[in-house]
Amino acid sequence: MKIFFAGIAIALAVTAAGCSGSRFYYNDPPLEFKDITYPFTTDTATVNGTEICYHDTKSGTTPIVLIHGLASNMGFFRYNIPELERAGLRVIAIDLPGYGRSSKPYGAPYTLKYFSETVTALLKHLGIPSAVIAGHSMGGQIALLTALKEPAVVQQLVLLSPAGFEAFKDGEGTWLRNAVNPTDVKKTPEDRVRANLTMNFYSWSEQWEWMVEERERMSKAEDFDRFCYAVSKSVGAMIDEPMWGRLTRIAAPALIIGGENDNLIPNPYLHGGRTADVMEYGRAHLRNAHLRMMPHAGHMVQMEASVDVNAAIIEFCTAGK
């Protein structure tokens, strides 16, 4: 599970935040969610009762849906979308409800079931009966749930540093739920934001600095309280809708891609262990899965190892076609 903004290790945050040359953005103007800039085209549609922002290539052979993780948006696939499109795939990326440029209704349930139903509703809106469903972190858990609940919609699964394989005891789940609440998310200072983002990478560099700027400027946006609410509810949803006991019921062919140096899976504050072991558990319990572990990559494997990740996805999606 990726805990993006939780204030759970002050010492770690302080040591990680002191990157030489780091810029601070607390004096920069607000960035409204509707003004987030993506390096690809976007459209909007009202599906499942919510206005959704999405990207659609609108051409290509095999359709593939990209589902982002906790506290992020479809811009986190900016290093993947162009290459997948050049390979002839029809790429659909979505801002989940509560995230990115999509609506953020307080009345939404923000459960994984709700997110999954929104993804399938978008496919129906686009006239796509089935697709490869790909997800990063929380998005991977949503993809797994979709394959379980709506198998006819899922041609294949691509699971990037997925949540859902790691088991949590009741007490651990309670701790995780309490660790991320709307107030704490809202009050996260910029140095902690950078530290938490740094933990997602094997090797942080200036090329990822746009993530810090985006997050800090969004903290001044009109809808930021609604975003914080969605993040908090999403953490509870990941705990309430576990997948580890249901993986054997999923028949869709799956490609699992993990970073060998993922600092967030398994959760280092609760039980630790090796990322490769968690990913292998998923591979062994899914009926038809392949596992690729990327060296020199962390939780944001689709960014740090984008060249190899893109090649693996393309090979998986186009094999035999």
N, C-alpha and C positions, 0 to 999 in steps of 0.2 A: 504494500500500500504506500502511496506517495503522500506524505504529509508536507504540504507545500509551504505553509506559513505558520505552523504551530511553534509556539515559543517553548521548546522542550529542552534546549541545551544552550544555556547562556554562554558558557565558556566556549563551546564550539562556534557559536555565532560570532563572538568577539574575535576569535583567532582567524576565522575564515573571512571576516568582513574587511580586514585591513589590507586590501589589495592595493599595491602601489599604482598610482595613476588613475584610480577609479574616480569617475565623475559622480557627482550627486545631483539629484533632479528635484529636490524639494522646493526649489524656487521657480521651476519651470511651470508653464501654464497647464491647466487641466487637459486631460485627453478624455473626451466623452466616448463612451463605448461605441456609439454610432459612427464615430470618426476614426476608429482603429483602421490603420492602413494595412491592407494585405497586398502582396505582390502578385495577385491574380484576380480575375473577375469574380463578382459575387452577384447573387440574386436573392430575393426574399419570397417566402410563401407562408401562408397560414396553414399549418398542419397540426393535428392533434390539439387544436385549440390555442396554439401559440404561434406568433410570427417568428419564423426561423430565417436566419441568414445562412446561405450555403454557396458553395462553388460547384459548378458542373461544367465539365469539358464539352458536353453535349454531342460528342462524337467519340468514336473508338469502339473497340470490340468488347472485351470483358469489362463490365462496370465494377468499380471498386469504391467502397465507401470508407472514408477516413474519419474516425471518431477520436477526438482529443481527450486528454486526461484531466484530472482534477485541477481546478483553478487556472486552466489555460484556455486556448481557443484554436481554431483551425489554422491560424498563422504559424503554429508550432510544426506544421507539415510543409513549410515553405521550401525546405531543402529536398523534398520528396516529390511534390506534385509535378514540377516541370519534367523531371526524368520519367516518371510513370506515364505522363501524357505523351512524351516523345516515343515511348515504347508502344503506343497505340491503345493504351487502356483508357476507358472512360472514367475519369476521376471525379468523384463527388465527395466534397468535404463539408462538414457541418459544424456550425456553432450550436452546441446543445442549448436548450432553454436555460436561462440564467447566466450564460457565458457569451463572451465576445459581443457581436453585434445583434444577437438574437434577443427577444423580449425576456424580461426578468420578472414575471408575475409573482407576487408574494403568495398567492393562493395555489401555486403549482406544487405538486407533491415532491418533486425532485428525487424520486426513487429511481433505481436502475430500470425497473419495469417501465416507468414513465419515459425515461430516456430511450430505451429500446423501442417502445411504441412510437416515439417521435421519429426515430430513424426509419422504421418500416413505413410510417405514414408518408415520409418524404419520398421514399422509393415509389410508393403507390402514386403520389402526386406527379412524379416524373415518368410514370408509365413503365417502370422497371420491375419486372416480377421477381427477379432474384439477382444477387450480386455477391462479390467477394466482400466480406465485412472485416475491416481492419480497425484495430483500436490500440491506442497507447495508454498504458497504465490503467486508470479507471475505464478508459475507452475499451481496453481489452476485456475487462469484466463485463461491460455492456455487450460487447460482441459475443462473448460466451453465452450470456443470458439469451440473446437473440437467437443463437443457434439452438438453444435448448427449447425455447418457447415457440419459435417460428422456423423450424428447420427447412421448410420449403423456400424461404427467403434467402437462405445462406448457401451459396455455392461452395465457398471455401472461407476459412478463417485465417487472418494474419494477426498475430498477437505480439505486440511490441512492448517489452518490459511489462507484461500484463499483471494487473492485480487479479485476485480471484484464486490463485493457486496456493497462497499462504494461509494456513489455518491460524485462527486466533481463539483463545479461550475467552470465556464470558468476561472475566475481569479485565483482560487485555482490551476487549472490545469497548468496555465501559470507559477505560482510560483513554482510548483513542477518540471516542466520541466527545469526551470532556476536553480533550486537548485542542480541539478546533471548534471554536464558537464564533459567532458573527462579530462580537466585540473585539476578541483577540485578533481576528483576521484584519479588522478595520484599523486597529491601532499598531500593527506591525511596522516598526520604523524601517527606514530605507536600508540601514546597514544590515538588519536582520533579513530583509528581503533578499539582498545580494548574497548573504551567507546561505540562506535556504536554497536559492537558485544554484549556488556553487555546489551544493551537495548533490545536485542532480547530474553532475558531470564528473567524468574521470579527470579531465583537464580543462579547467575554466580558462577562457581567453576573451579578448576584447570583442571577438566576433559575435559573442552572445550578449553583449552589453545592451542591445535593443530590448531584451526581456526585462531588464531592470528599469530602463526608462519607461517602457510601456506600463509596467505594474505601478511604478511610483506616480506617474501622471494620472493613471486611472483612479488612484486613491482619492483624487479631488473631483471625480466625476459625479454627476447628479445621481446616477444609478449605482454608485459603489456600494451603498448599504444593501441593495438588492442582490448584488453580486456576492457580497460576504455571506448573506443569508443562504444563497444557493450553494456556495462552497461548504458551509457548515452542514446543511442538509444532505449534501452529496456524501460526506464522510460517513454519516449515519447510515445512508443507503448502502454503502459498500459493506458495512458491518452486518446490516440486516438481511442482505441478499447474497450470502456467500455462495461460492461455486465449487469449493474443493470436494464436497461430498456428492456432487452431481455430474462430474466431468465424464464419467463412463457412459452417460446417457447421450453424449454429443457425438454424432456420427460424421459431421462435416470434416473433410480433410483440413488440417491445420498446419500452419507454419508458425513456430514460436521463435522469436528473436530476442535474445537478452544480451545485456552488456556484462562482461565478466567482472567489471568493477562498479556494479550498481550498489550505491551506498544506502538505498532505501528499501530494496527487496533482498533478503528478508528484513523486517523492521529491526534496526540496530538497537533500539531502546528497550525492546521487550524480550526477544529471544535470540537475535543474531543468527549466524550461520552463513552458508554460502549461497549466492544467487543461483549458481549452476544447479545446486541440489533442488531448489524450489522449482526452477524451470524444468528440470528432469522429472519431478513429480507430476507436473502438468502433462509433459509428453507421454509419460507412462500410463496416465489415467485417461487421457483422451483416446478414442478408438483408433484414430488415424492421424498421427501428428509427427512432425519432424522438428528438430531443435537445432538452431544455429546460435552459438555464443560468440559475440564479437569482442575481440581483445581491445584494450585501450578505449573502452567505452563504458559510460555509466548509465544511469536511468534514462537519460535522453538519448537513447541509442539511435533513434531515427535522425538525430542531428549530428552527433559525434561520428557516427559510422555511416553517414548517409549514402556514400557511394556503394558500399558493400550491402547495406540494407536495401537500397533501391534495386540492385542487381538481383538479390535473393527474392524479393517480392515479384519482380518481373518474370524471373525463371519459374517461380511457383505458379503464377497466374496464367502463364502462357504455355506451360508444358503440355504437349500433346494437342495443341490447338493450331 
